[in-house]
Amino acid sequence: IQARAIPELLKGSDVVGAARTGSGKTLAFLVPAVELLYHIHFTPRNGTGVIIVCPTRELAIQ
């Protein structure tokens, strides 16, 4: 999932992905988010950089 999602997300495309548990979905959206923030020289004083919405508390803790 990472190989297909990351390049699209870095281009600014919207991506919907489904994959098995443990397949790397979390990294598939975190890597592009961090990469894009890094390239714009984001700092906390810029405000909110990323909002991540989770359907359950358990997934948010992960």
C-alpha positions in Angstrom: 0.0 0.0 0.0 2.9 2.4 0.7 4.4 2.0 -2.8 1.1 3.0 -4.4 -0.1 5.6 -1.9 2.9 7.7 -1.0 3.8 9.0 -4.5 0.1 10.0 -5.0 -0.1 11.7 -1.7 3.1 13.6 -2.3 1.6 14.9 -5.6 -1.4 16.2 -3.6 -3.8 13.6 -4.8 -6.6 12.2 -2.6 -6.1 8.5 -1.8 -8.5 5.9 -0.4 -6.7 2.7 0.6 -7.7 -0.6 2.2 -5.3 -3.3 3.3 -4.8 -5.9 5.9 -3.7 -5.2 9.5 0.1 -4.8 9.7 0.5 -3.9 6.0 1.8 -0.3 6.6 -1.3 1.8 6.1 -0.3 4.2 8.9 3.1 4.9 7.4 1.5 5.3 4.0 -0.2 8.5 5.2 2.3 9.7 7.9 5.4 9.7 5.6 3.9 12.1 3.1 2.5 14.3 5.8 5.9 14.7 7.5 7.7 15.0 4.2 5.4 17.9 3.0 5.7 19.7 6.4 9.5 19.4 6.2 9.6 20.8 2.6 7.6 23.9 3.7 9.8 24.4 6.7 6.8 24.0 9.1 7.3 25.0 12.7 4.7 24.8 15.5 4.3 28.6 15.4 2.8 28.1 11.9 -0.3 26.5 13.6 -1.8 23.1 12.9 0.1 21.1 10.4 -1.9 17.9 10.1 -5.2 16.7 11.4 -5.7 13.0 11.7 -9.2 11.6 12.3 -9.6 8.1 13.8 -12.8 6.2 14.0 -12.0 4.7 17.5 -10.0 5.5 20.6 -8.0 2.3 20.2 -6.8 3.3 16.7 -6.0 6.8 17.9 -3.7 5.3 20.7 -1.9 3.2 18.1 
